[in-house]
Amino acid sequence: MSRPTPPDDRVLARRRQVGEQIRRVREHHNLTQPDVCGRSGIDIATYSRIEQGHSSPLLDTLIRIADAIGVELVDLVR
């Protein structure tokens, strides 16, 4: 079985932008990473990788993060 092709620079840049937006929204709501993790059931290492743009979260994970922060999904990916 072949390995998947790594994402190109454009995709990596957008992933970092989404992570930065998630961090901004979280901070705007005065929440810490552990706060969001406790509410969403996502482990802190995974959540941290998402905010740093090192991980590409599933849609279900983004929905859980949005619900934990108390915002619409679109607010995380603007």
C-alpha positions in Angstrom: 0.0 0.0 0.0 1.4 3.4 -0.9 1.9 6.3 1.5 -0.4 9.3 1.0 1.1 12.3 -0.7 2.1 15.0 1.8 0.0 18.2 1.6 1.4 21.0 -0.4 2.5 24.4 1.1 -0.9 26.0 0.3 -2.7 23.4 2.4 -0.2 23.6 5.2 -0.6 27.4 5.3 -4.4 27.1 5.5 -4.1 24.5 8.2 -2.0 26.9 10.3 -4.5 29.7 9.6 -7.3 27.5 10.9 -5.3 26.6 14.0 -4.6 30.3 14.7 -8.3 31.1 14.3 -9.3 28.4 16.7 -6.8 29.8 19.2 -8.1 33.3 18.7 -11.7 32.3 19.2 -10.8 30.2 22.3 -8.8 33.1 23.8 -11.7 35.6 23.0 -13.9 33.4 25.1 -11.4 33.4 27.9 -10.9 29.6 27.8 -7.7 27.7 28.2 -6.7 24.6 26.2 -7.5 22.4 29.1 -10.9 24.0 29.4 -11.7 23.1 25.8 -10.2 19.7 26.1 -12.3 18.9 29.2 -15.5 20.1 27.5 -14.8 18.3 24.2 -13.1 15.1 25.3 -10.1 15.8 23.1 -6.7 15.1 24.6 -4.5 18.1 25.2 -1.7 16.9 22.9 -4.1 16.5 20.0 -5.7 19.8 20.6 -2.4 21.6 20.8 -1.3 20.1 17.5 -4.5 21.4 15.9 -4.0 24.9 17.2 -0.3 24.8 16.0 -1.4 23.6 12.5 0.5 20.4 12.9 -2.6 18.2 12.7 -5.5 18.1 10.3 -8.6 17.5 12.4 -11.6 15.6 11.3 -14.9 17.4 10.9 -16.3 15.7 14.0 -13.4 17.0 16.0 -13.9 20.6 14.8 -17.6 20.3 15.7 -16.7 19.1 19.2 -14.2 22.1 19.6 -16.9 24.6 18.4 -19.4 23.1 20.8 -16.9 23.2 23.7 -16.1 26.9 23.0 -19.8 27.7 22.4 -19.5 29.0 18.8 -20.7 28.0 15.4 -18.4 25.8 13.3 -17.9 28.5 10.8 -16.4 30.8 13.4 -13.4 28.3 13.6 -12.7 28.2 9.9 -13.2 31.7 8.7 
